[in-house]
């Protein structure tokens, strides 16, 4: 199902990233690099719902602090790959369960 999903629908533009005190382009590049690396490792049978959960969850984990400015790209990618593996191993809630929790 991965072939029916476009990664480009999830990538950030500098205007979408928010205020990073002049480092918006750097943050955008790092997040998009992380997303590209994660995309390469996602299984071919990943569902739209799983991608809709995983990629925003990565952003939610990273956006609240300075880690995007302080960590190098490889560290961020390593973290994101481990995060995604953990989420897939534990099982991502299906869309109905996520909606009920909100």
N, C-alpha and C positions, 0 to 999 in steps of 0.2 A: 504494500500500500504506500510505501515511501515514495514510489515513483509518481503518485498522484498528488503529492504535497510539494509546494514550492518553498524552499528555505527563504527566498527573497521576501516572502510575505511576513517574515519574522524579524528581518534585519532592521537595525536602527539607522535613522538619518540623524545628523547632528541636531536638527531642530526637534527631534523626538526625545533626546537624551536628558533634557532638563539642564539646570544650572550647575556647572562644575567649575565655576570661578575661572573661566578661560581655558579649561582643559576639556571642553566638550568633544573636540575632535579626537583627542587621545582616548577618551573613555569610549566613544563610539567605535573607534577602530578596535579596541581591545574586546569589547562585547561582541562585535561582529566576528572577530577572529575566533573567539570562544565558541560562538554558535556554529561557525563553519567546521571547527574541529569536532564538536559534538555530533553534528550532522553526519560526518563521515563514519562515525562509529555506531550510529543508530541502526538497529536491525531493519532489513528490508520490509518486514511485516509490521513495522510500527504503525500505529493508527493515528489519524488526525487528532483524536482526543488525547492521546499520549503526548504528541508533539505540542498540542495546545496547553498541556499541563507542564511539560518539562522545560521548554524554553522560557516561558514567563517565570517559572520557579527559579531558574538560574538568575535571571535579572532581579527578582525579588530578594535573593540571597546576597547579591553583590551591591545593589544600589544604595544601601543605607549607610555605608561607611567609606573609608578612604582606601580600602583594599584595591580598588580599581586603579588608583593613582600610585599606590606603593608597590604592588606586586608586579612582577614582569609577566609578560604574556604566557610564557610556558608554565609558570606557577598557576595562573588562572585556568589554563586549559587542563592541567593535571587535576586541579580541584574539581572542575566541571565534569570531567570524564568520570571521576570517582563518584560524584554526586549522582550523575545519570545512571551509572551502574547500580548504585544502591537503590535508587528509585525504581528501576526496572526489576531488580531482584525482589524488592519488597512488594511490588505490585502497585501500580498507579490506580487510584480509585477511578471507576468509570464515571462518565459525565453525569449520570443520574445521582450518584453519591456525592459528587462535588457540589451539584446544585442544591441538594438537600442540606448540606453543611452551611451554606451561605445564608 
